[in-house]
Amino acid sequence: MYYCNEFLSLSVLSLYEGELIGIVDKLYFDKKLKKLIHLELIGENDTRLILPTKNIYHIGKNAITVKNNQAVSLKVEESEYFMCPIGSKAYSIKGEYLGIIQELILNEKFLTEKFSLDNNQTLNVKSLASFGKNTVIFYDDNDKINVNKFVPSKSPKLFKSKSLQIANILPIEETSTEEKSPNVVPVEDSKTRALQNTDFLIGRICTKDIFNFNNELLIKAHAVVNKKNLKEINKYGKLRELMLFCK
């Protein structure tokens, strides 16, 4: 049996060269937390090195030995594996707090067998449900749900609706009856206040650039409103803005 905490700070020695390669600083597991994949070492001048567990020759009480210095490689990018979850909080899938993970117990093939918590509770690796950066979640004995079925969809479902047909009528300043638009006829239902006809806008001049929510231009300033750009403006819910800046 191996204990993850015992790996940390161990020296790594090259047998052929007879020299110290580095000190174990981090441990990395596979994506299912089932196996220890490699150790990260601090080498000379704080160089970061990677030692795959398959290249370990022997693990002793005070040091790990490898055959030669080719057993390690220079770390050139962030690891694709997951750091040892010691110190992470443990919960059940029903939201019950179980404790803090203090140790991972491995077999001689570096496969995870048990998780040891700070309250002396031990959990079998078979009860592991999922884990992240700071949390590990376990199944209860009676749980029959597989959390792998909770995988998110590849693309979010978009709300589909017909082109926008309803627009609130902007309040018109009561300066004179001549300035009011006689063609704007509101529906009697004040909750929707929908426009029954927007054709009165066709032929008018827009005095301001109007954009959609993606900052794409719908109509330029000083452009004449036609059926095509009116349809696009209506589609993106910009009728209120168009009415305000039309003359």
C-alpha positions as CSV (number, residue, x, y, z in Angstrom):
1,M,0.0,0.0,0.0
2,Y,1.1,3.5,-0.7
3,Y,-0.1,6.7,0.9
4,C,-0.1,9.9,-1.1
5,N,1.1,12.1,1.7
6,E,4.2,9.9,2.0
7,F,5.2,10.8,-1.6
8,L,5.3,14.5,-1.0
9,S,8.8,15.9,-0.3
10,L,10.5,12.6,-1.1
11,S,13.8,12.8,-2.9
12,V,14.1,11.3,-6.4
13,L,17.4,9.6,-7.1
14,S,18.9,8.5,-10.4
15,L,20.7,5.1,-9.9
16,Y,22.9,5.2,-13.0
17,E,24.1,8.8,-12.6
18,G,24.1,8.6,-8.8
19,E,22.6,12.0,-8.3
20,L,19.5,13.8,-6.8
21,I,17.1,14.7,-9.6
22,G,14.5,16.6,-7.6
23,I,11.9,16.6,-4.8
24,V,8.3,15.5,-5.2
25,D,6.0,18.5,-5.0
26,K,2.7,17.5,-6.7
27,L,0.8,14.4,-7.6
28,Y,-1.5,14.0,-10.6
29,F,-4.3,11.5,-11.2
30,D,-6.3,10.4,-14.2
31,K,-9.6,12.0,-15.1
32,K,-11.5,9.4,-13.0
33,L,-9.2,9.7,-10.0
34,K,-8.6,6.0,-10.2
35,K,-4.8,6.0,-10.8
36,L,-1.8,8.1,-9.9
37,I,-0.3,9.0,-13.3
38,H,2.8,11.1,-12.6
39,L,4.7,13.1,-10.0
40,E,5.8,16.7,-10.4
41,L,9.3,17.4,-9.1
42,I,11.2,20.5,-8.2
43,G,14.6,20.2,-9.7
44,E,17.8,22.2,-9.7
45,N,17.2,26.0,-10.0
46,D,13.5,25.4,-9.4
47,T,13.1,23.6,-12.7
48,R,9.8,21.7,-12.9
49,L,10.1,18.0,-13.9
50,I,7.6,15.2,-14.6
51,L,8.1,11.7,-13.4
52,P,5.6,9.1,-14.7
53,T,4.8,6.4,-12.2
54,K,5.6,3.8,-14.8
55,N,9.3,5.0,-14.6
56,I,9.6,4.5,-10.9
57,Y,12.1,1.8,-10.0
58,H,11.5,1.6,-6.3
59,I,9.8,3.6,-3.5
60,G,11.7,3.7,-0.2
61,K,11.2,5.3,3.1
62,N,13.2,8.4,2.4
63,A,13.6,8.4,-1.4
64,I,12.2,7.3,-4.8
65,T,14.7,5.7,-7.2
66,V,14.7,5.7,-11.0
67,K,17.0,3.8,-13.3
68,N,18.5,7.0,-14.9
69,N,17.8,10.6,-15.5
70,Q,15.8,9.8,-18.7
71,A,13.0,8.7,-16.4
72,V,12.0,12.3,-16.0
73,S,11.2,15.0,-18.5
74,L,11.0,18.8,-18.4
75,K,7.6,20.2,-17.7
76,V,6.7,22.4,-20.6
77,E,2.9,22.9,-20.1
78,E,0.2,22.4,-17.6
79,S,-0.7,18.8,-16.9
80,E,-3.8,17.4,-18.5
81,Y,-4.4,15.3,-15.4
82,F,-5.9,16.2,-12.0
83,M,-4.0,17.1,-8.9
84,C,-4.3,14.9,-5.8
85,P,-7.5,16.0,-4.0
86,I,-6.0,16.0,-0.5
87,G,-7.6,18.9,1.4
88,S,-10.8,18.9,-0.7
89,K,-14.2,18.7,1.0
90,A,-16.2,15.5,0.6
91,Y,-20.0,15.4,0.2
92,S,-22.6,12.8,-0.6
93,I,-24.7,13.3,-3.8
94,K,-27.6,14.2,-1.5
95,G,-25.6,17.2,-0.2
96,E,-24.4,15.7,3.2
97,Y,-21.0,16.9,4.3
98,L,-18.7,14.0,5.0
99,G,-15.5,15.6,5.9
100,I,-12.1,16.7,4.4
101,I,-10.0,14.3,2.5
102,Q,-6.7,13.7,4.4
103,E,-5.3,10.8,2.4
104,L,-5.6,8.6,-0.7
105,I,-4.5,5.0,-0.3
106,L,-3.1,3.3,-3.4
107,N,-2.2,-0.3,-4.2
108,E,1.2,-1.3,-5.6
109,K,0.0,-0.5,-9.2
110,F,-0.8,3.1,-8.1
111,L,-4.5,2.4,-8.3
112,T,-6.7,4.3,-5.9
113,E,-8.4,2.0,-3.4
114,K,-9.7,4.2,-0.5
115,F,-10.1,7.8,0.6
116,S,-9.4,8.7,4.2
117,L,-11.2,11.6,5.8
118,D,-10.3,13.8,8.7
119,N,-13.0,12.2,10.9
120,N,-11.3,8.7,10.5
121,Q,-14.0,7.7,8.0
122,T,-12.8,5.7,5.0
123,L,-14.6,5.6,1.7
124,N,-14.0,3.1,-1.1
125,V,-13.1,4.3,-4.5
126,K,-16.1,2.5,-5.9
127,S,-18.3,5.0,-4.1
128,L,-16.7,8.0,-6.0
129,A,-19.3,9.9,-8.0
130,S,-17.4,13.0,-9.2
131,F,-14.9,15.5,-8.3
132,G,-13.6,19.0,-9.2
133,K,-11.0,21.5,-8.1
134,N,-12.0,21.6,-4.4
135,T,-14.8,19.1,-3.9
136,V,-15.2,15.3,-4.1
137,I,-18.7,13.8,-4.2
138,F,-19.5,10.2,-3.2
139,Y,-22.5,7.9,-3.6
140,D,-24.4,6.6,-0.6
141,D,-24.8,2.8,-0.3
142,N,-28.3,3.0,-1.6
143,D,-27.8,5.4,-4.4
144,K,-28.7,4.0,-7.8
145,I,-28.3,7.2,-9.9
146,N,-25.2,7.6,-12.1
147,V,-24.1,11.2,-12.2
148,N,-22.5,10.6,-15.6
149,K,-26.0,10.9,-16.9
150,F,-26.1,14.5,-15.8
151,V,-23.7,15.5,-18.6
152,P,-24.7,18.9,-20.0
153,S,-25.9,19.2,-23.6
154,K,-23.3,20.1,-26.2
155,S,-25.2,23.3,-27.2
156,P,-27.7,25.2,-25.0
157,K,-31.3,25.1,-26.1
158,L,-32.4,28.4,-27.5
159,F,-35.8,29.9,-26.9
160,K,-37.6,30.0,-30.3
161,S,-40.3,32.5,-30.9
162,K,-42.0,34.2,-33.8
163,S,-40.8,37.5,-35.0
164,L,-41.5,40.2,-32.4
165,Q,-45.0,41.5,-33.0
166,I,-45.7,43.5,-29.9
167,A,-44.1,46.8,-29.0
168,N,-44.9,49.3,-26.3
169,I,-46.0,52.7,-27.6
170,L,-43.7,55.5,-26.7
171,P,-45.4,58.4,-24.8
172,I,-45.9,61.3,-27.2
173,E,-45.4,64.8,-25.8
174,E,-48.6,66.7,-25.9
175,T,-47.5,69.8,-27.6
176,S,-50.1,70.1,-30.3
177,T,-52.6,67.8,-32.0
178,E,-50.8,68.3,-35.3
179,E,-47.6,66.6,-34.0
180,K,-49.4,63.4,-33.0
181,S,-49.2,60.5,-35.4
182,P,-52.8,59.8,-36.5
183,N,-51.8,56.4,-38.0
184,V,-50.7,54.8,-34.7
185,V,-53.6,52.9,-33.4
186,P,-53.0,51.1,-30.1
187,V,-54.9,48.0,-29.2
188,E,-57.4,48.5,-26.4
189,D,-55.6,46.1,-24.1
190,S,-53.3,48.4,-22.2
191,K,-51.2,45.5,-20.9
192,T,-49.8,44.7,-24.3
193,R,-50.3,48.0,-26.0
194,A,-49.5,46.4,-29.3
195,L,-49.3,48.3,-32.6
196,Q,-51.8,47.1,-35.1
197,N,-50.0,48.7,-38.0
198,T,-46.4,49.8,-38.5
199,D,-46.6,50.6,-42.2
200,F,-46.9,54.3,-41.3
201,L,-43.1,54.2,-40.6
202,I,-42.3,53.2,-44.2
203,G,-40.9,56.2,-46.1
204,R,-39.9,58.1,-43.0
205,I,-36.3,59.1,-42.4
206,C,-34.4,57.6,-39.4
207,T,-32.3,60.3,-37.7
208,K,-30.0,57.9,-35.7
209,D,-28.0,54.7,-36.3
210,I,-29.9,51.7,-34.8
211,F,-28.1,48.5,-33.8
212,N,-29.2,45.1,-32.7
213,F,-28.0,43.3,-29.5
214,N,-24.9,42.1,-31.4
215,N,-24.0,45.6,-32.3
216,E,-24.9,45.0,-35.9
217,L,-26.3,48.0,-37.8
218,L,-30.0,47.7,-38.6
219,I,-30.5,51.1,-40.2
220,K,-28.2,54.0,-40.8
221,A,-28.9,57.6,-39.7
222,H,-30.7,59.6,-42.5
223,A,-31.8,56.4,-44.2
224,V,-35.3,55.9,-45.4
225,V,-37.3,53.2,-43.7
226,N,-38.5,50.5,-46.1
227,K,-40.2,47.1,-45.7
228,K,-36.9,45.2,-45.5
229,N,-35.2,47.2,-42.8
230,L,-38.5,47.6,-40.9
231,K,-38.9,43.8,-40.8
232,E,-35.3,43.5,-39.3
233,I,-35.9,46.2,-36.8
234,N,-39.2,44.6,-35.8
235,K,-37.4,41.2,-35.5
236,Y,-34.9,42.6,-33.0
237,G,-37.5,44.5,-30.9
238,K,-36.2,48.0,-31.9
239,L,-39.5,49.5,-33.0
240,R,-39.6,51.7,-30.0
241,E,-36.2,53.2,-30.8
242,L,-37.1,53.6,-34.5
243,M,-40.4,55.5,-33.6
244,L,-38.5,57.8,-31.4
245,F,-36.0,58.8,-34.0
246,C,-38.2,58.9,-37.1
247,K,-39.4,62.0,-38.8
